[in-house]
Amino acid sequence: MHQMKKFLFSICFMSLISLNLTSIYGEEKKTETTQPDAEIVITYSGNELSVKNVTPGSSIDIYTVFGVKVLSIPSESASKETDLNLPKGYYLVRVGNVVKKLVIK
């Protein structure tokens, strides 16, 4: 049983490392493009996710730390607020090339 826990922990740890490297390399590619997405502001308070300065028509994607997409929210305007009914845990919010960590307690 103890070895199984170690094995599962190792898999989780490697997944987190690969996600981090992917987002880092994605950020480097982003800075080489013509328009940076650094002005996008992602905040979370209570149950509400707020995204500002997003390109209308783009998608706000929420992933688990394992890379599984759990929610995709279309953005019709430059500003989007939405209530999230997700279980407690750690998530990644991706808007364009910007990725932010989200902790739901």
C-alpha positions in Angstrom: 0.0 0.0 0.0 2.8 2.4 0.9 4.6 1.7 -2.4 1.3 2.4 -4.3 1.0 5.8 -2.5 4.6 6.7 -3.5 3.9 5.7 -7.1 0.8 7.8 -7.3 2.6 10.8 -5.7 5.4 10.4 -8.2 2.9 10.5 -11.1 1.2 13.6 -9.7 4.5 15.3 -9.1 5.7 14.6 -12.7 2.4 15.8 -14.1 2.7 19.1 -12.2 6.3 19.6 -13.4 5.3 18.9 -17.0 2.4 21.4 -16.8 4.7 24.0 -15.4 7.3 23.5 -18.2 4.5 23.7 -20.8 3.2 27.0 -19.5 6.7 28.4 -19.2 7.6 27.5 -22.7 4.2 28.7 -23.9 4.9 32.1 -22.2 8.3 32.4 -24.0 6.6 31.8 -27.4 3.9 34.3 -26.5 6.5 37.1 -25.9 7.8 36.6 -29.4 4.4 37.3 -30.9 3.2 40.8 -31.8 0.6 41.3 -29.0 1.3 40.1 -25.4 -1.6 38.9 -23.2 0.0 40.3 -20.0 -2.8 42.8 -19.7 -5.4 40.1 -19.1 -6.5 40.2 -15.4 -7.9 37.1 -13.7 -9.3 37.3 -10.2 -11.3 35.0 -8.0 -13.3 36.0 -4.9 -16.0 34.0 -3.1 -17.4 31.9 -5.9 -16.9 34.5 -8.7 -14.3 34.3 -11.4 -13.6 37.7 -13.1 -11.6 38.1 -16.3 -10.8 41.5 -17.7 -9.2 42.7 -20.9 -10.0 39.4 -22.7 -10.5 39.3 -26.5 -14.2 39.0 -27.2 -15.0 35.6 -28.7 -12.1 33.8 -26.9 -12.5 31.0 -24.4 -11.8 30.9 -20.6 -10.7 27.4 -19.9 -10.3 25.8 -16.4 -8.2 22.7 -15.9 -7.4 20.4 -13.0 -3.7 20.2 -12.1 -3.7 17.0 -14.1 -4.5 18.8 -17.3 -8.1 17.7 -17.5 -10.4 20.5 -18.8 -13.3 20.8 -16.4 -15.0 24.0 -17.8 -14.9 26.2 -20.9 -16.6 29.6 -20.7 -17.0 31.7 -23.9 -16.4 35.4 -23.5 -18.7 37.6 -25.5 -17.1 40.9 -24.3 -13.8 42.3 -23.0 -15.0 41.6 -19.4 -16.5 38.4 -18.0 -17.8 37.5 -14.5 -19.1 34.0 -13.8 -20.0 32.0 -10.7 -17.9 28.8 -10.3 -19.5 25.8 -8.7 -16.3 23.6 -8.5 -15.2 21.3 -5.7 -12.4 22.4 -3.4 -9.0 22.0 -5.0 -6.3 23.5 -7.2 -7.1 24.6 -10.8 -5.4 26.4 -13.7 -7.3 29.1 -15.6 -6.2 29.7 -19.2 -7.2 32.7 -21.3 -5.3 32.8 -24.5 -1.7 32.4 -23.6 -2.1 33.6 -20.0 -2.3 30.8 -17.3 -3.1 31.6 -13.6 -3.4 29.3 -10.6 -6.7 29.1 -8.9 -7.3 27.7 -5.4 -10.8 26.9 -4.3 -11.1 26.4 -0.5 
